[in-house]
Amino acid sequence: MTQIEYLKKNYAEATPTWLKFYSKGQATPLAEFLHSRIVYYPGSGCDWHPIEVFGGSCSAHCFIYVDYLLSEAEVVGTLLQGEYGLEGYQLLDSVPISETELRRAIPWKKHYLPPDELLRAAEAARGIRDGGNAPAPYARLVVLERKADWHEGAERIAVLFLGADGHATFEAVFANRNATNLFGFLLQEHGFGTNYDRWGKGGLCDKIMQRSKVFPRFVLTDAEECPRHADGGLYDGYQKIHGLDRSGSRERDLYERATGIGTCEIVLNPSDPKEFKRILLMTRRANRVRVYADGQHKSDIWHAKAFTENSDLMGNIKSSSAYRRASANSVIRLEFNFDGIYPSGS
């Protein structure tokens, strides 16, 4: 079985509502993007492999690519063009994001590294950027649409390109809970000498994960090029998915975070918690789908009669027995939607 087949069978999702109806020139949907399922690739270069795997399986539609040595021109120039460009897609929109917009959407409230490690990391990153003639920092959101004659993969894909530091970005975006659905992580260790610290186990990113308790569900990596990684030991709690073909020119393997250690994913449709909460206040109920590790799906109704404007949506979900007993019952995902549900009293 291929990685795409496995992910499509067990984790395929519908195109996020905001992305499905996005039109060129509308207000930048950065908040909606951050509430979507995201695959993160630090030190990315122009490697579109995670888009091919996760986008190709429709298991994720949003990606964050971070590289402080990749210029904005290189991003635009290589994404869809040339021998290594992404096949089957055309550009729908390309939107520059200002520093003000980015800081508003991704407030950085807490550091998970001690001051001495923060200082060493900042100095090391500055040294590499200065020595490598790094381009000016930037942020750009690119929305791609599948071509009419191409019938594979997600209908639409959104990629947030950041000319920034990958460790700092992980801390600001994910560890600070500005994005709450870290679905995948591409771990490329060597970086041709331009990574000031390793991405894998024992490195700064691993320390931030451990201290913030934020982990990706999947890691895509080439174990042979990452000798620090034993099989299943790239980060604590991950296991190689056996029986899957390797993918990409680097022959990467797919690793999944083991069940039984508090990894039940919560998926909302619509994905924006504010919009979901607005509808829930009208309906007072939602469909709840339990997705099990063996691929089974079981549905019931989640009743929220006591839910109010001041209620904490995620707190309510996580306090329910369905979530608290998820690991013991081998439930890997809880999905909530309003399909076929009408406002209470209608």
PyMOL commands that set and color helices and strands:
alter all, ss='L'
color gray80, all
select helices_A, chain A and resi 3-11+17-20+30-34+49-55+72-78+99-105+115-131+166-175+191-193+204-212+223-225+273-283+313-319+321-324
alter helices_A, ss='H'
color red, helices_A
select strands_A, chain A and resi 38-42+62-66+89-96+139-146+156-162+182-187+218-221+238-240+253-257+265-269+285-292+297-303+331-337
alter strands_A, ss='S'
color yellow, strands_A
deselect
rebuild
show_as cartoon
